[in-house]
């Protein structure tokens, strides 16, 4: 079993994305989309720092604790974006609730290569707002998160053929993740 990095170790290893002034640790409620599949929102786009990407949506568990955040995308504030909303952030965990049952499952990193098929891309939900759902499933609070399709956390487009790291299971459509260095 590979050791997981602590939040502090991840902060030390990450250099800020090209569009970010800072990566910061926020403490509180957040959505963790690390293992979530994503669905494209037909005909809709999202602008991220002057670049336009297809809009996508993921359902993600809402958790509590310290998590990594991109302050440039969050108006330099860890505060929730609005009532009933949370940010989608990243926190290393050994297990957390995952689709489709939302029962707690072990966290497992895997690599995959993006394709041009409708479900072969990836999505980036890092530091985008999410709307908390009114009802829990299997005891898990969930949120609907919206973010760019085929955009890396550095702000660059992710073309087909890119190796990506995710915690989504094999076969998940357009999993949330990021290109490998």
TIVO-2410 file (N, C-alpha, C; in nm, 3 decimals):
# residues 181
REC num residu      c1      c2      c3 atome chaine
REC   1      X   0.084  -0.118   0.000     N      A
REC   1      X   0.000   0.000   0.000    CA      A
REC   1      X   0.088   0.124   0.000     C      A
REC   2      X   0.061   0.215  -0.093     N      A
REC   2      X   0.139   0.339  -0.101    CA      A
REC   2      X   0.093   0.437   0.005     C      A
REC   3      X   0.187   0.507   0.069     N      A
REC   3      X   0.146   0.606   0.168    CA      A
REC   3      X   0.081   0.725   0.098     C      A
REC   4      X  -0.022   0.782   0.159     N      A
REC   4      X  -0.086   0.902   0.106    CA      A
REC   4      X  -0.012   1.024   0.159     C      A
REC   5      X  -0.010   1.128   0.079     N      A
REC   5      X   0.053   1.252   0.120    CA      A
REC   5      X  -0.038   1.329   0.215     C      A
REC   6      X   0.021   1.401   0.305     N      A
REC   6      X  -0.057   1.489   0.392    CA      A
REC   6      X  -0.090   1.615   0.313     C      A
REC   7      X  -0.184   1.694   0.361     N      A
REC   7      X  -0.217   1.819   0.296    CA      A
REC   7      X  -0.094   1.908   0.289     C      A
REC   8      X  -0.018   1.915   0.398     N      A
REC   8      X   0.103   1.998   0.400    CA      A
REC   8      X   0.203   1.952   0.295     C      A
REC   9      X   0.220   1.820   0.278     N      A
REC   9      X   0.314   1.768   0.178    CA      A
REC   9      X   0.266   1.801   0.038     C      A
REC  10      X   0.134   1.793   0.014     N      A
REC  10      X   0.081   1.828  -0.117    CA      A
REC  10      X   0.101   1.975  -0.148     C      A
REC  11      X   0.078   2.061  -0.049     N      A
REC  11      X   0.100   2.204  -0.070    CA      A
REC  11      X   0.246   2.229  -0.107     C      A
REC  12      X   0.339   2.162  -0.038     N      A
REC  12      X   0.481   2.179  -0.066    CA      A
REC  12      X   0.517   2.130  -0.206     C      A
REC  13      X   0.453   2.023  -0.252     N      A
REC  13      X   0.484   1.966  -0.383    CA      A
REC  13      X   0.422   2.043  -0.499     C      A
REC  14      X   0.306   2.103  -0.475     N      A
REC  14      X   0.237   2.172  -0.582    CA      A
REC  14      X   0.295   2.311  -0.603     C      A
REC  15      X   0.324   2.342  -0.726     N      A
REC  15      X   0.355   2.481  -0.755    CA      A
REC  15      X   0.223   2.543  -0.800     C      A
REC  16      X   0.200   2.668  -0.772     N      A
REC  16      X   0.072   2.727  -0.806    CA      A
REC  16      X   0.043   2.714  -0.955     C      A
REC  17      X  -0.083   2.685  -0.992     N      A
REC  17      X  -0.119   2.684  -1.133    CA      A
REC  17      X  -0.086   2.818  -1.196     C      A
REC  18      X  -0.069   2.818  -1.327     N      A
REC  18      X  -0.031   2.939  -1.400    CA      A
REC  18      X  -0.128   3.053  -1.374     C      A
REC  19      X  -0.256   3.022  -1.351     N      A
REC  19      X  -0.356   3.127  -1.332    CA      A
REC  19      X  -0.379   3.159  -1.184     C      A
REC  20      X  -0.308   3.095  -1.094     N      A
REC  20      X  -0.333   3.114  -0.951    CA      A
REC  20      X  -0.226   3.199  -0.886     C      A
REC  21      X  -0.269   3.285  -0.795     N      A
REC  21      X  -0.171   3.357  -0.715    CA      A
REC  21      X  -0.128   3.271  -0.597     C      A
REC  22      X  -0.220   3.192  -0.545     N      A
REC  22      X  -0.186   3.108  -0.431    CA      A
REC  22      X  -0.270   2.981  -0.429     C      A
REC  23      X  -0.210   2.878  -0.376     N      A
REC  23      X  -0.282   2.758  -0.335    CA      A
REC  23      X  -0.283   2.768  -0.184     C      A
REC  24      X  -0.399   2.754  -0.124     N      A
REC  24      X  -0.414   2.772   0.019    CA      A
REC  24      X  -0.491   2.654   0.077     C      A
REC  25      X  -0.477   2.633   0.205     N      A
REC  25      X  -0.557   2.533   0.274    CA      A
REC  25      X  -0.675   2.603   0.339     C      A
REC  26      X  -0.797   2.557   0.304     N      A
REC  26      X  -0.920   2.607   0.365    CA      A
REC  26      X  -0.971   2.499   0.459     C      A
REC  27      X  -1.038   2.538   0.565     N      A
REC  27      X  -1.091   2.443   0.662    CA      A
REC  27      X  -1.241   2.463   0.676     C      A
REC  28      X  -1.318   2.357   0.654     N      A
REC  28      X  -1.463   2.365   0.664    CA      A
REC  28      X  -1.528   2.265   0.571     C      A
REC  29      X  -1.654   2.290   0.535     N      A
REC  29      X  -1.724   2.201   0.443    CA      A
REC  29      X  -1.678   2.226   0.300     C      A
REC  30      X  -1.666   2.117   0.223     N      A
REC  30      X  -1.626   2.126   0.083    CA      A
REC  30      X  -1.676   2.001   0.011     C      A
REC  31      X  -1.684   2.008  -0.120     N      A
REC  31      X  -1.718   1.890  -0.201    CA      A
REC  31      X  -1.587   1.828  -0.248     C      A
REC  32      X  -1.578   1.696  -0.240     N      A
REC  32      X  -1.460   1.623  -0.288    CA      A
REC  32      X  -1.501   1.544  -0.412     C      A
REC  33      X  -1.459   1.592  -0.528     N      A
REC  33      X  -1.498   1.531  -0.655    CA      A
REC  33      X  -1.392   1.434  -0.710     C      A
REC  34      X  -1.291   1.400  -0.632     N      A
REC  34      X  -1.177   1.322  -0.679    CA      A
REC  34      X  -1.212   1.191  -0.745     C      A
REC  35      X  -1.325   1.128  -0.708     N      A
REC  35      X  -1.362   0.999  -0.766    CA      A
REC  35      X  -1.492   1.008  -0.845     C      A
REC  36      X  -1.533   1.128  -0.881     N      A
REC  36      X  -1.662   1.145  -0.948    CA      A
REC  36      X  -1.652   1.140  -1.100     C      A
REC  37      X  -1.749   1.073  -1.163     N      A
REC  37      X  -1.761   1.084  -1.308    CA      A
REC  37      X  -1.825   1.218  -1.341     C      A
REC  38      X  -1.819   1.257  -1.468     N      A
REC  38      X  -1.870   1.387  -1.508    CA      A
REC  38      X  -1.955   1.374  -1.633     C      A
REC  39      X  -2.057   1.458  -1.641     N      A
REC  39      X  -2.143   1.463  -1.759    CA      A
REC  39      X  -2.131   1.601  -1.821     C      A
REC  40      X  -2.110   1.604  -1.953     N      A
REC  40      X  -2.107   1.733  -2.023    CA      A
REC  40      X  -2.246   1.793  -2.021     C      A
REC  41      X  -2.255   1.926  -2.013     N      A
REC  41      X  -2.382   1.998  -2.020    CA      A
REC  41      X  -2.394   2.047  -2.164     C      A
REC  42      X  -2.477   1.981  -2.246     N      A
REC  42      X  -2.483   2.013  -2.389    CA      A
REC  42      X  -2.508   2.161  -2.418     C      A
REC  43      X  -2.427   2.215  -2.507     N      A
REC  43      X  -2.445   2.352  -2.553    CA      A
REC  43      X  -2.404   2.460  -2.454     C      A
REC  44      X  -2.346   2.423  -2.340     N      A
REC  44      X  -2.309   2.522  -2.239    CA      A
REC  44      X  -2.157   2.528  -2.225     C      A
REC  45      X  -2.107   2.646  -2.195     N      A
REC  45      X  -1.964   2.666  -2.174    CA      A
REC  45      X  -1.940   2.737  -2.042     C      A
REC  46      X  -1.814   2.735  -1.999     N      A
REC  46      X  -1.771   2.806  -1.879    CA      A
REC  46      X  -1.641   2.879  -1.913     C      A
REC  47      X  -1.630   3.001  -1.864     N      A
REC  47      X  -1.509   3.080  -1.887    CA      A
REC  47      X  -1.421   3.069  -1.763     C      A
REC  48      X  -1.296   3.028  -1.783     N      A
REC  48      X  -1.201   3.016  -1.674    CA      A
REC  48      X  -1.080   3.104  -1.708     C      A
REC  49      X  -1.069   3.215  -1.639     N      A
REC  49      X  -0.958   3.308  -1.660    CA      A
REC  49      X  -0.936   3.343  -1.807     C      A
REC  50      X  -1.046   3.379  -1.875     N      A
REC  50      X  -1.039   3.425  -2.013    CA      A
REC  50      X  -1.040   3.315  -2.118     C      A
REC  51      X  -1.045   3.190  -2.078     N      A
REC  51      X  -1.051   3.078  -2.173    CA      A
REC  51      X  -1.186   3.010  -2.160     C      A
REC  52      X  -1.243   2.969  -2.273     N      A
REC  52      X  -1.374   2.905  -2.274    CA      A
REC  52      X  -1.359   2.755  -2.290     C      A
REC  53      X  -1.433   2.681  -2.206     N      A
REC  53      X  -1.433   2.535  -2.208    CA      A
REC  53      X  -1.577   2.485  -2.204     C      A
REC  54      X  -1.601   2.361  -2.250     N      A
REC  54      X  -1.734   2.304  -2.233    CA      A
REC  54      X  -1.765   2.290  -2.083     C      A
REC  55      X  -1.891   2.315  -2.045     N      A
REC  55      X  -1.933   2.303  -1.907    CA      A
REC  55      X  -1.967   2.157  -1.877     C      A
REC  56      X  -1.933   2.112  -1.756     N      A
REC  56      X  -1.965   1.976  -1.713    CA      A
REC  56      X  -2.016   1.980  -1.570     C      A
REC  57      X  -2.080   1.870  -1.530     N      A
REC  57      X  -2.133   1.861  -1.395    CA      A
REC  57      X  -2.099   1.726  -1.333     C      A
REC  58      X  -2.072   1.727  -1.204     N      A
REC  58      X  -2.042   1.607  -1.126    CA      A
REC  58      X  -2.120   1.612  -0.997     C      A
REC  59      X  -2.159   1.495  -0.947     N      A
REC  59      X  -2.217   1.485  -0.814    CA      A
REC  59      X  -2.104   1.441  -0.722     C      A
REC  60      X  -2.085   1.513  -0.611     N      A
REC  60      X  -1.970   1.490  -0.524    CA      A
REC  60      X  -2.013   1.490  -0.377     C      A
REC  61      X  -1.946   1.407  -0.294     N      A
REC  61      X  -1.978   1.408  -0.151    CA      A
REC  61      X  -1.929   1.536  -0.084     C      A
REC  62      X  -2.005   1.583   0.015     N      A
REC  62      X  -1.966   1.700   0.092    CA      A
REC  62      X  -1.901   1.651   0.221     C      A
REC  63      X  -1.778   1.695   0.245     N      A
REC  63      X  -1.700   1.652   0.360    CA      A
REC  63      X  -1.657   1.775   0.441     C      A
REC  64      X  -1.589   1.752   0.551     N      A
REC  64      X  -1.538   1.863   0.635    CA      A
REC  64      X  -1.391   1.841   0.663     C      A
REC  65      X  -1.320   1.952   0.680     N      A
REC  65      X  -1.180   1.945   0.720    CA      A
REC  65      X  -1.093   2.035   0.635     C      A
REC  66      X  -0.961   2.027   0.653     N      A
REC  66      X  -0.869   2.108   0.574    CA      A
REC  66      X  -0.859   2.052   0.433     C      A
REC  67      X  -0.857   2.140   0.333     N      A
REC  67      X  -0.850   2.099   0.193    CA      A
REC  67      X  -0.778   2.205   0.111     C      A
REC  68      X  -0.715   2.161   0.002     N      A
REC  68      X  -0.644   2.253  -0.087    CA      A
REC  68      X  -0.743   2.332  -0.172     C      A
REC  69      X  -0.712   2.461  -0.194     N      A
REC  69      X  -0.799   2.550  -0.268    CA      A
REC  69      X  -0.717   2.643  -0.357     C      A
REC  70      X  -0.774   2.682  -0.471     N      A
REC  70      X  -0.713   2.779  -0.562    CA      A
REC  70      X  -0.780   2.914  -0.536     C      A
REC  71      X  -0.710   3.003  -0.467     N      A
REC  71      X  -0.768   3.131  -0.426    CA      A
REC  71      X  -0.809   3.219  -0.543     C      A
REC  72      X  -0.741   3.207  -0.658     N      A
REC  72      X  -0.779   3.289  -0.773    CA      A
REC  72      X  -0.920   3.257  -0.822     C      A
REC  73      X  -0.960   3.132  -0.812     N      A
REC  73      X  -1.093   3.092  -0.858    CA      A
REC  73      X  -1.200   3.112  -0.752     C      A
REC  74      X  -1.159   3.142  -0.630     N      A
REC  74      X  -1.252   3.153  -0.517    CA      A
REC  74      X  -1.257   3.295  -0.460     C      A
REC  75      X  -1.226   3.394  -0.540     N      A
REC  75      X  -1.230   3.534  -0.496    CA      A
REC  75      X  -1.146   3.557  -0.371     C      A
REC  76      X  -1.035   3.484  -0.360     N      A
REC  76      X  -0.942   3.497  -0.247    CA      A
REC  76      X  -1.009   3.476  -0.111     C      A
REC  77      X  -1.108   3.386  -0.106     N      A
REC  77      X  -1.177   3.362   0.020    CA      A
REC  77      X  -1.217   3.215   0.033     C      A
REC  78      X  -1.198   3.161   0.151     N      A
REC  78      X  -1.242   3.024   0.181    CA      A
REC  78      X  -1.390   3.019   0.216     C      A
REC  79      X  -1.454   3.134   0.235     N      A
REC  79      X  -1.595   3.137   0.271    CA      A
REC  79      X  -1.679   3.070   0.163     C      A
REC  80      X  -1.786   3.002   0.204     N      A
REC  80      X  -1.876   2.941   0.106    CA      A
REC  80      X  -1.921   3.046   0.006     C      A
REC  81      X  -1.938   3.008  -0.123     N      A
REC  81      X  -1.972   3.106  -0.225    CA      A
REC  81      X  -2.109   3.170  -0.207     C      A
REC  82      X  -2.201   3.101  -0.139     N      A
REC  82      X  -2.335   3.154  -0.114    CA      A
REC  82      X  -2.406   3.056  -0.020     C      A
REC  83      X  -2.519   3.095   0.037     N      A
REC  83      X  -2.593   2.999   0.119    CA      A
REC  83      X  -2.632   2.876   0.036     C      A
REC  84      X  -2.615   2.758   0.095     N      A
REC  84      X  -2.648   2.634   0.025    CA      A
REC  84      X  -2.544   2.590  -0.077     C      A
REC  85      X  -2.430   2.657  -0.076     N      A
REC  85      X  -2.324   2.624  -0.171    CA      A
REC  85      X  -2.192   2.598  -0.096     C      A
REC  86      X  -2.106   2.517  -0.157     N      A
REC  86      X  -1.971   2.490  -0.106    CA      A
REC  86      X  -1.876   2.493  -0.224     C      A
REC  87      X  -1.748   2.500  -0.196     N      A
REC  87      X  -1.645   2.490  -0.300    CA      A
REC  87      X  -1.607   2.343  -0.318     C      A
REC  88      X  -1.569   2.308  -0.439     N      A
REC  88      X  -1.513   2.176  -0.466    CA      A
REC  88      X  -1.362   2.189  -0.449     C      A
REC  89      X  -1.309   2.123  -0.346     N      A
REC  89      X  -1.167   2.133  -0.313    CA      A
REC  89      X  -1.104   1.994  -0.314     C      A
REC  90      X  -0.975   1.984  -0.282     N      A
REC  90      X  -0.910   1.853  -0.277    CA      A
REC  90      X  -0.849   1.829  -0.140     C      A
REC  91      X  -0.869   1.709  -0.092     N      A
REC  91      X  -0.811   1.665   0.034    CA      A
REC  91      X  -0.770   1.519   0.017     C      A
REC  92      X  -0.645   1.485   0.049     N      A
REC  92      X  -0.608   1.343   0.041    CA      A
REC  92      X  -0.676   1.264   0.151     C      A
REC  93      X  -0.741   1.156   0.113     N      A
REC  93      X  -0.812   1.069   0.208    CA      A
REC  93      X  -0.785   0.924   0.170     C      A
REC  94      X  -0.785   0.837   0.269     N      A
REC  94      X  -0.768   0.694   0.241    CA      A
REC  94      X  -0.900   0.630   0.198     C      A
REC  95      X  -1.012   0.693   0.234     N      A
REC  95      X  -1.144   0.645   0.192    CA      A
REC  95      X  -1.244   0.760   0.205     C      A
REC  96      X  -1.348   0.753   0.122     N      A
REC  96      X  -1.453   0.855   0.125    CA      A
REC  96      X  -1.574   0.803   0.046     C      A
REC  97      X  -1.692   0.864   0.064     N      A
REC  97      X  -1.811   0.819  -0.008    CA      A
REC  97      X  -1.795   0.838  -0.159     C      A
REC  98      X  -1.837   0.735  -0.234     N      A
REC  98      X  -1.823   0.739  -0.379    CA      A
REC  98      X  -1.948   0.685  -0.447     C      A
REC  99      X  -1.973   0.736  -0.570     N      A
REC  99      X  -2.086   0.691  -0.652    CA      A
REC  99      X  -2.065   0.544  -0.688     C      A
REC 100      X  -2.167   0.470  -0.716     N      A
REC 100      X  -2.306   0.513  -0.725    CA      A
REC 100      X  -2.384   0.499  -0.594     C      A
REC 101      X  -2.331   0.425  -0.498     N      A
REC 101      X  -2.406   0.400  -0.373    CA      A
REC 101      X  -2.382   0.507  -0.268     C      A
REC 102      X  -2.274   0.581  -0.281     N      A
REC 102      X  -2.231   0.683  -0.185    CA      A
REC 102      X  -2.193   0.623  -0.050     C      A
REC 103      X  -2.159   0.494  -0.052     N      A
REC 103      X  -2.100   0.432   0.067    CA      A
REC 103      X  -1.951   0.464   0.065     C      A
REC 104      X  -1.887   0.456   0.180     N      A
REC 104      X  -1.745   0.487   0.189    CA      A
REC 104      X  -1.664   0.373   0.127     C      A
REC 105      X  -1.577   0.411   0.035     N      A
REC 105      X  -1.492   0.316  -0.039    CA      A
REC 105      X  -1.346   0.359  -0.025     C      A
REC 106      X  -1.251   0.267  -0.041     N      A
REC 106      X  -1.110   0.305  -0.037    CA      A
REC 106      X  -1.076   0.400  -0.153     C      A
REC 107      X  -0.988   0.494  -0.125     N      A
REC 107      X  -0.938   0.583  -0.229    CA      A
REC 107      X  -0.832   0.509  -0.309     C      A
REC 108      X  -0.840   0.517  -0.439     N      A
REC 108      X  -0.744   0.447  -0.524    CA      A
REC 108      X  -0.710   0.534  -0.645     C      A
REC 109      X  -0.585   0.574  -0.655     N      A
REC 109      X  -0.541   0.651  -0.771    CA      A
REC 109      X  -0.519   0.559  -0.889     C      A
REC 110      X  -0.550   0.608  -1.008     N      A
REC 110      X  -0.519   0.536  -1.132    CA      A
REC 110      X  -0.491   0.638  -1.242     C      A
REC 111      X  -0.423   0.592  -1.345     N      A
REC 111      X  -0.396   0.675  -1.461    CA      A
REC 111      X  -0.480   0.626  -1.577     C      A
REC 112      X  -0.517   0.718  -1.665     N      A
REC 112      X  -0.582   0.681  -1.789    CA      A
REC 112      X  -0.542   0.783  -1.895     C      A
REC 113      X  -0.566   0.750  -2.021     N      A
REC 113      X  -0.534   0.840  -2.131    CA      A
REC 113      X  -0.664   0.889  -2.191     C      A
REC 114      X  -0.678   1.021  -2.205     N      A
REC 114      X  -0.800   1.078  -2.259    CA      A
REC 114      X  -0.816   1.041  -2.406     C      A
REC 115      X  -0.943   1.037  -2.448     N      A
REC 115      X  -0.975   1.010  -2.588    CA      A
REC 115      X  -1.073   1.117  -2.636     C      A
REC 116      X  -1.104   1.114  -2.766     N      A
REC 116      X  -1.199   1.210  -2.823    CA      A
REC 116      X  -1.343   1.159  -2.817     C      A
REC 117      X  -1.367   1.043  -2.756     N      A
REC 117      X  -1.504   0.991  -2.745    CA      A
REC 117      X  -1.584   1.077  -2.647     C      A
REC 118      X  -1.717   1.072  -2.652     N      A
REC 118      X  -1.798   1.156  -2.563    CA      A
REC 118      X  -1.774   1.132  -2.414     C      A
REC 119      X  -1.727   1.016  -2.373     N      A
REC 119      X  -1.703   0.989  -2.231    CA      A
REC 119      X  -1.555   0.969  -2.199     C      A
REC 120      X  -1.468   0.996  -2.296     N      A
REC 120      X  -1.325   0.970  -2.279    CA      A
REC 120      X  -1.241   1.088  -2.237     C      A
REC 121      X  -1.303   1.198  -2.204     N      A
REC 121      X  -1.228   1.315  -2.159    CA      A
REC 121      X  -1.208   1.314  -2.009     C      A
REC 122      X  -1.182   1.431  -1.954     N      A
REC 122      X  -1.168   1.449  -1.810    CA      A
REC 122      X  -1.229   1.583  -1.774     C      A
REC 123      X  -1.247   1.606  -1.646     N      A
REC 123      X  -1.299   1.734  -1.602    CA      A
REC 123      X  -1.217   1.785  -1.485     C      A
REC 124      X  -1.228   1.913  -1.463     N      A
REC 124      X  -1.160   1.979  -1.352    CA      A
REC 124      X  -1.266   2.047  -1.267     C      A
REC 125      X  -1.282   2.001  -1.145     N      A
REC 125      X  -1.378   2.063  -1.054    CA      A
REC 125      X  -1.307   2.139  -0.941     C      A
REC 126      X  -1.175   2.152  -0.949     N      A
REC 126      X  -1.096   2.211  -0.841    CA      A
REC 126      X  -1.126   2.359  -0.823     C      A
REC 127      X  -1.186   2.392  -0.709     N      A
REC 127      X  -1.215   2.529  -0.666    CA      A
REC 127      X  -1.327   2.595  -0.745     C      A
REC 128      X  -1.426   2.515  -0.785     N      A
REC 128      X  -1.546   2.568  -0.848    CA      A
REC 128      X  -1.663   2.551  -0.751     C      A
REC 129      X  -1.767   2.637  -0.763     N      A
REC 129      X  -1.879   2.630  -0.669    CA      A
REC 129      X  -1.971   2.511  -0.696     C      A
REC 130      X  -2.034   2.462  -0.590     N      A
REC 130      X  -2.125   2.348  -0.595    CA      A
REC 130      X  -2.251   2.383  -0.516     C      A
REC 131      X  -2.363   2.328  -0.558     N      A
REC 131      X  -2.489   2.347  -0.488    CA      A
REC 131      X  -2.520   2.221  -0.407     C      A
REC 132      X  -2.538   2.238  -0.276     N      A
REC 132      X  -2.565   2.125  -0.187    CA      A
REC 132      X  -2.708   2.076  -0.212     C      A
REC 133      X  -2.721   1.944  -0.227     N      A
REC 133      X  -2.853   1.884  -0.246    CA      A
REC 133      X  -2.928   1.880  -0.113     C      A
REC 134      X  -3.062   1.890  -0.118     N      A
REC 134      X  -3.139   1.893   0.007    CA      A
REC 134      X  -3.145   1.759   0.080     C      A
REC 135      X  -3.131   1.647   0.009     N      A
REC 135      X  -3.144   1.516   0.073    CA      A
REC 135      X  -3.014   1.437   0.063     C      A
REC 136      X  -2.981   1.368   0.172     N      A
REC 136      X  -2.865   1.280   0.174    CA      A
REC 136      X  -2.899   1.148   0.107     C      A
REC 137      X  -2.797   1.081   0.055     N      A
REC 137      X  -2.812   0.947   0.000    CA      A
REC 137      X  -2.717   0.857   0.078     C      A
REC 138      X  -2.771   0.751   0.135     N      A
REC 138      X  -2.692   0.657   0.214    CA      A
REC 138      X  -2.615   0.730   0.325     C      A
REC 139      X  -2.677   0.834   0.382     N      A
REC 139      X  -2.616   0.910   0.490    CA      A
REC 139      X  -2.513   1.013   0.445     C      A
REC 140      X  -2.496   1.028   0.314     N      A
REC 140      X  -2.394   1.119   0.261    CA      A
REC 140      X  -2.458   1.245   0.204     C      A
REC 141      X  -2.411   1.361   0.251     N      A
REC 141      X  -2.451   1.489   0.193    CA      A
REC 141      X  -2.382   1.500   0.057     C      A
REC 142      X  -2.458   1.541  -0.046     N      A
REC 142      X  -2.404   1.552  -0.182    CA      A
REC 142      X  -2.420   1.693  -0.236     C      A
REC 143      X  -2.340   1.725  -0.337     N      A
REC 143      X  -2.349   1.854  -0.404    CA      A
REC 143      X  -2.335   1.835  -0.554     C      A
REC 144      X  -2.404   1.920  -0.629     N      A
REC 144      X  -2.390   1.925  -0.774    CA      A
REC 144      X  -2.285   2.031  -0.806     C      A
REC 145      X  -2.176   1.986  -0.866     N      A
REC 145      X  -2.065   2.076  -0.896    CA      A
REC 145      X  -2.055   2.098  -1.046     C      A
REC 146      X  -2.017   2.218  -1.085     N      A
REC 146      X  -2.004   2.253  -1.226    CA      A
REC 146      X  -1.864   2.307  -1.250     C      A
REC 147      X  -1.800   2.260  -1.357     N      A
REC 147      X  -1.666   2.304  -1.389    CA      A
REC 147      X  -1.633   2.275  -1.534     C      A
REC 148      X  -1.512   2.306  -1.575     N      A
REC 148      X  -1.473   2.290  -1.715    CA      A
REC 148      X  -1.440   2.145  -1.752     C      A
REC 149      X  -1.471   2.112  -1.875     N      A
REC 149      X  -1.436   1.983  -1.932    CA      A
REC 149      X  -1.303   1.998  -2.007     C      A
REC 150      X  -1.216   1.903  -1.988     N      A
REC 150      X  -1.088   1.900  -2.058    CA      A
REC 150      X  -1.005   2.027  -2.036     C      A
REC 151      X  -1.005   2.073  -1.909     N      A
REC 151      X  -0.920   2.184  -1.866    CA      A
REC 151      X  -0.843   2.136  -1.745     C      A
REC 152      X  -0.714   2.159  -1.744     N      A
REC 152      X  -0.632   2.112  -1.632    CA      A
REC 152      X  -0.633   2.216  -1.521     C      A
REC 153      X  -0.597   2.176  -1.398     N      A
REC 153      X  -0.590   2.274  -1.289    CA      A
REC 153      X  -0.488   2.386  -1.315     C      A
REC 154      X  -0.404   2.372  -1.417     N      A
REC 154      X  -0.311   2.480  -1.451    CA      A
REC 154      X  -0.372   2.581  -1.547     C      A
REC 155      X  -0.495   2.553  -1.596     N      A
REC 155      X  -0.562   2.644  -1.688    CA      A
REC 155      X  -0.544   2.609  -1.834     C      A
REC 156      X  -0.468   2.504  -1.865     N      A
REC 156      X  -0.443   2.464  -2.003    CA      A
REC 156      X  -0.548   2.365  -2.052     C      A
REC 157      X  -0.572   2.366  -2.182     N      A
REC 157      X  -0.662   2.267  -2.242    CA      A
REC 157      X  -0.597   2.130  -2.235     C      A
REC 158      X  -0.679   2.026  -2.219     N      A
REC 158      X  -0.630   1.888  -2.213    CA      A
REC 158      X  -0.676   1.817  -2.340     C      A
REC 159      X  -0.586   1.796  -2.436     N      A
REC 159      X  -0.625   1.732  -2.561    CA      A
REC 159      X  -0.635   1.579  -2.547     C      A
REC 160      X  -0.705   1.514  -2.642     N      A
REC 160      X  -0.707   1.368  -2.642    CA      A
REC 160      X  -0.563   1.315  -2.647     C      A
REC 161      X  -0.540   1.203  -2.579     N      A
REC 161      X  -0.407   1.143  -2.574    CA      A
REC 161      X  -0.326   1.186  -2.453     C      A
REC 162      X  -0.386   1.265  -2.363     N      A
REC 162      X  -0.317   1.312  -2.243    CA      A
REC 162      X  -0.333   1.211  -2.130     C      A
REC 163      X  -0.222   1.180  -2.061     N      A
REC 163      X  -0.229   1.092  -1.944    CA      A
REC 163      X  -0.278   1.172  -1.825     C      A
REC 164      X  -0.381   1.119  -1.758     N      A
REC 164      X  -0.448   1.189  -1.648    CA      A
REC 164      X  -0.450   1.099  -1.525     C      A
REC 165      X  -0.440   1.160  -1.408     N      A
REC 165      X  -0.452   1.091  -1.280    CA      A
REC 165      X  -0.590   1.121  -1.222     C      A
REC 166      X  -0.656   1.018  -1.170     N      A
REC 166      X  -0.789   1.033  -1.111    CA      A
REC 166      X  -0.805   0.933  -0.998     C      A
REC 167      X  -0.910   0.948  -0.921     N      A
REC 167      X  -0.950   0.848  -0.823    CA      A
REC 167      X  -1.081   0.783  -0.863     C      A
REC 168      X  -1.134   0.818  -0.981     N      A
REC 168      X  -1.255   0.755  -1.033    CA      A
REC 168      X  -1.224   0.613  -1.077     C      A
REC 169      X  -1.321   0.522  -1.065     N      A
REC 169      X  -1.298   0.385  -1.109    CA      A
REC 169      X  -1.286   0.376  -1.260     C      A
REC 170      X  -1.221   0.273  -1.308     N      A
REC 170      X  -1.209   0.249  -1.452    CA      A
REC 170      X  -1.349   0.244  -1.512     C      A
REC 171      X  -1.367   0.305  -1.625     N      A
REC 171      X  -1.496   0.307  -1.692    CA      A
REC 171      X  -1.582   0.426  -1.657     C      A
REC 172      X  -1.541   0.507  -1.558     N      A
REC 172      X  -1.618   0.627  -1.523    CA      A
REC 172      X  -1.611   0.726  -1.638     C      A
REC 173      X  -1.723   0.787  -1.671     N      A
REC 173      X  -1.728   0.884  -1.780    CA      A
REC 173      X  -1.660   1.014  -1.742     C      A
REC 174      X  -1.569   1.061  -1.825     N      A
REC 174      X  -1.504   1.192  -1.808    CA      A
REC 174      X  -1.466   1.220  -1.663     C      A
REC 175      X  -1.385   1.134  -1.600     N      A
REC 175      X  -1.357   1.149  -1.457    CA      A
REC 175      X  -1.289   1.280  -1.421     C      A
REC 176      X  -1.314   1.323  -1.299     N      A
REC 176      X  -1.245   1.439  -1.245    CA      A
REC 176      X  -1.100   1.399  -1.222     C      A
REC 177      X  -1.007   1.483  -1.263     N      A
REC 177      X  -0.866   1.452  -1.245    CA      A
REC 177      X  -0.779   1.565  -1.297     C      A
REC 178      X  -0.654   1.530  -1.320     N      A
REC 178      X  -0.559   1.628  -1.374    CA      A
REC 178      X  -0.447   1.556  -1.445     C      A
REC 179      X  -0.390   1.621  -1.547     N      A
REC 179      X  -0.280   1.560  -1.623    CA      A
REC 179      X  -0.162   1.526  -1.532     C      A
REC 180      X  -0.094   1.417  -1.565     N      A
REC 180      X   0.025   1.379  -1.489    CA      A
REC 180      X   0.140   1.468  -1.533     C      A
REC 181      X   0.232   1.495  -1.442     N      A
REC 181      X   0.345   1.582  -1.479    CA      A
REC 181      X   0.438   1.516  -1.579     C      A
***
